[in-house]
Amino acid sequence: MAQTGTLKPDEWELWQLWTHAYHLLVRELDRGLQRDCGISKAEFSVLMALSRAPGRELNVADLVAELDWEKSRVSHQLTRMENRGFVQRIQHGATGRRIRVGLTGTGQRTTQNAVRAHGANIRRCFFDSLTTEQAATLRAWSEQVVEGIEPRQ
């Protein structure tokens, strides 16, 4: 009998296969964003967070929380994206010292194009290979894993 905490050979094999498939999928989707839209996954993440925000603007602190990134990473990413014309930093508040970040027109168009292209790639690489039953099983399993690691409050 296996000890608690150890995996059987077929469990290791499944784990290796699943992590390999996941990494291939992520790599292919990241390449698609670059190839089809000229943006990185990090840029896509920022664009999506801002596009979902009221007025397509967020405080930097809210963007940090939304992305679950370090503040310095967000700051560097915003500088690169500002240089590309995707976002703009906006001073606001009584003293003008608080900074918000908003999508520019270029950022909005890039987001719309990326949502279409990335969605098509997700469909091609992920959903097209799943049956309805497999998708339902995968959803249930994913919800179970998330709840087990990060329970709702």
C-alpha positions in Angstrom: 0.0 0.0 0.0 1.3 3.5 -0.9 2.2 5.8 1.9 0.1 8.9 2.5 1.5 11.7 0.4 3.1 9.5 -2.2 1.9 9.1 -5.7 1.5 5.8 -7.7 3.4 5.7 -11.0 0.2 6.2 -13.0 -0.6 9.2 -10.9 2.8 10.7 -11.5 2.3 10.0 -15.2 -1.0 11.8 -15.3 0.4 14.7 -13.3 3.3 15.0 -15.8 1.0 14.8 -18.8 -1.4 17.3 -17.4 1.3 19.9 -16.5 2.9 19.3 -19.9 -0.4 19.9 -21.7 -1.1 23.0 -19.6 2.3 24.5 -20.4 2.0 23.8 -24.1 -1.5 25.4 -24.1 -0.3 28.5 -22.3 2.8 28.8 -24.6 0.6 28.5 -27.7 -1.9 31.0 -26.5 0.9 33.5 -25.5 2.4 33.0 -29.0 -1.0 33.7 -30.5 -1.4 37.0 -28.7 2.1 38.1 -29.9 1.6 36.8 -33.4 -2.0 37.9 -34.0 -2.2 41.0 -31.9 1.4 42.2 -31.3 0.9 42.1 -27.5 2.2 40.0 -24.6 0.1 38.0 -22.1 1.0 40.7 -19.5 -0.3 43.5 -21.8 -3.5 41.5 -22.4 -4.0 41.0 -18.7 -3.8 44.8 -18.1 -6.0 45.6 -21.0 -8.7 43.2 -19.9 -8.6 44.5 -16.3 -9.0 48.0 -17.5 -11.7 47.2 -20.1 -13.9 45.6 -17.4 -13.5 48.5 -15.0 -16.1 51.3 -14.8 -15.1 54.0 -17.2 -12.2 51.8 -18.3 -10.1 53.3 -15.5 -8.6 51.9 -12.3 -6.5 53.2 -9.4 -3.0 51.7 -9.6 -3.6 50.0 -6.3 -6.8 48.4 -7.6 -5.0 47.3 -10.7 -2.2 45.7 -8.6 -4.9 43.8 -6.6 -6.8 42.8 -9.8 -3.7 41.4 -11.4 -2.2 40.0 -8.2 1.2 41.4 -9.2 3.8 43.3 -7.3 3.4 47.1 -7.5 6.8 47.4 -9.2 5.8 44.9 -11.9 2.6 46.9 -12.6 4.5 50.1 -12.7 7.0 48.9 -15.2 4.3 47.3 -17.3 2.3 50.5 -17.3 5.3 52.5 -18.5 5.8 50.1 -21.4 2.1 50.2 -22.3 2.0 54.0 -22.0 4.9 54.2 -24.4 2.9 52.1 -26.8 -0.1 54.3 -26.5 -2.4 51.6 -24.9 -2.9 53.3 -21.5 -2.6 56.8 -19.9 -2.0 57.7 -16.3 -4.4 60.2 -14.9 -3.8 62.2 -11.8 -6.9 62.7 -9.6 -8.1 63.4 -6.1 -8.0 66.6 -4.2 -4.2 66.9 -4.4 -3.8 65.2 -7.8 -1.4 62.8 -6.2 -3.4 59.7 -6.7 -2.9 58.0 -10.0 -5.5 56.2 -12.1 -4.8 54.3 -15.3 -7.2 54.4 -18.2 -7.4 52.8 -21.6 -6.7 55.0 -24.6 -8.5 54.7 -27.9 -5.6 52.6 -29.2 -5.8 50.5 -26.0 -9.6 49.9 -26.5 -9.1 48.9 -30.2 -6.2 46.6 -29.2 -8.4 45.0 -26.5 -11.3 44.4 -28.9 -9.0 42.8 -31.5 -7.2 40.7 -28.9 -10.4 39.4 -27.4 -11.5 38.2 -30.8 -8.2 36.7 -31.7 -7.4 35.2 -28.3 -10.9 33.8 -28.0 -10.5 32.1 -31.4 -7.2 30.6 -30.3 -8.7 29.4 -27.0 -11.5 27.8 -28.9 -9.1 26.1 -31.4 -6.6 24.9 -28.8 -8.9 24.1 -25.9 -12.6 23.9 -26.5 -12.6 22.3 -29.9 -11.0 19.2 -28.5 -13.5 18.8 -25.6 -16.9 17.1 -25.7 -19.7 18.7 -23.8 -19.4 16.1 -21.1 -15.6 16.6 -20.9 -16.1 20.3 -20.5 -18.7 19.8 -17.8 -16.3 17.4 -15.9 -13.4 19.8 -16.3 -15.5 22.7 -15.0 -16.6 20.7 -12.0 -13.1 19.5 -11.3 -11.6 23.1 -11.7 -14.3 24.5 -9.3 -13.4 21.8 -6.8 -9.7 22.5 -7.0 -10.2 26.2 -6.6 -12.6 25.8 -3.7 -10.1 23.4 -2.0 -7.2 25.8 -2.3 -8.9 29.2 -2.2 -12.3 28.8 -0.4 -14.9 31.5 -0.9 -15.3 33.7 2.2 
